[in-house]
Structures are given as structure tokens and as C-alpha cells.
């Protein structure tokens, strides 16, 4: 998220709706949230994405090995 990284991150977190508290809108709700809670959410989101990518890569590698085995 280069350039406007903090702004993109703010909008991304706001889009999730996790921190939205009426009567504030999603963006102001995130801005008024405890920064550590937002960082914890971002950390979890990053770890979750890394895990999903690793699982997807593992499945793709396994399928590739099976295809290569069948060809021999």
C-alpha cells in the first residue's frame, strides 16, 4: 500500500465494518478506535491471508505432482 498506505489501510479496515459504531460512519469509527485493536485486526488479517496462500500453494503443488506422476 505505497503512496497513501495509511489512508488505504484506514479505508480497508472501515470497509470491513468491524469497528463501525453508530452514529459514526465506518471511517470515523475506525479513526476513533483504539489503535492497538486496529493493529491486532490487521495482524490477524495478514496472518490469515498468509495461511490461506500457503494452503492454496500446497494444494496446487500436490495437484502438479499428481499430474507429473500420471504422465510418466
C-alpha positions in Angstrom: 0.0 0.0 0.0 2.5 2.5 -1.1 1.8 6.2 -1.6 -1.3 6.6 0.6 -0.7 3.5 2.7 -2.2 4.7 5.9 -5.3 6.0 4.0 -5.8 2.8 2.1 -5.4 0.8 5.3 -8.0 3.1 7.0 -10.5 2.6 4.2 -9.8 -1.2 4.1 -10.5 -1.6 7.8 -13.5 0.7 7.6 -14.9 -1.4 4.7 -14.8 -4.5 6.9 -17.4 -2.8 9.2 -15.9 -4.5 12.2 -15.3 -1.2 14.1 -18.4 0.7 12.9 -20.3 2.2 15.9 -23.4 4.2 15.2 -24.0 7.2 14.9 -20.5 7.5 13.4 -19.7 6.3 9.9 -17.3 3.5 9.3 -14.2 5.7 8.7 -14.7 7.8 11.8 -15.4 4.7 13.8 -12.0 3.3 12.8 -10.3 6.7 13.5 -11.8 6.8 17.0 -10.9 3.2 17.8 -8.0 2.1 20.0 -5.0 1.9 17.6 -3.9 -1.4 19.2 -7.2 -3.1 18.5 -7.0 -2.0 14.9 -3.4 -3.2 14.7 -4.4 -6.6 16.2 -7.1 -6.9 13.5 -4.6 -6.0 10.7 -2.1 -8.5 12.1 -4.8 -11.3 12.2 -5.9 -10.4 8.7 -2.3 -10.6 7.4 -1.7 -13.9 9.1 -5.0 -15.3 7.8 -4.1 -14.3 4.2 -0.6 -15.8 4.5 -2.1 -19.1 5.8 -4.7 -19.2 3.0 -2.0 -18.6 0.4 0.2 -21.3 1.9 -2.7 -23.8 1.8 -3.6 -22.9 -1.8 0.1 -23.2 -2.8 0.3 -26.6 -1.1 -2.8 -27.8 -2.9 -1.5 -26.6 -6.2 1.9 -28.3 -5.7 0.2 -31.5 -4.8 -2.0 -31.4 -7.9 1.0 -30.6 -10.0 2.9 -33.6 -8.6 0.0 -35.9 -9.3 -0.2 -34.7 -12.9 3.5 -35.2 -13.4 3.3 -38.7 -11.9 0.5 -39.7 -14.2 2.5 -38.6 -17.3 5.4 -40.8 -16.5 
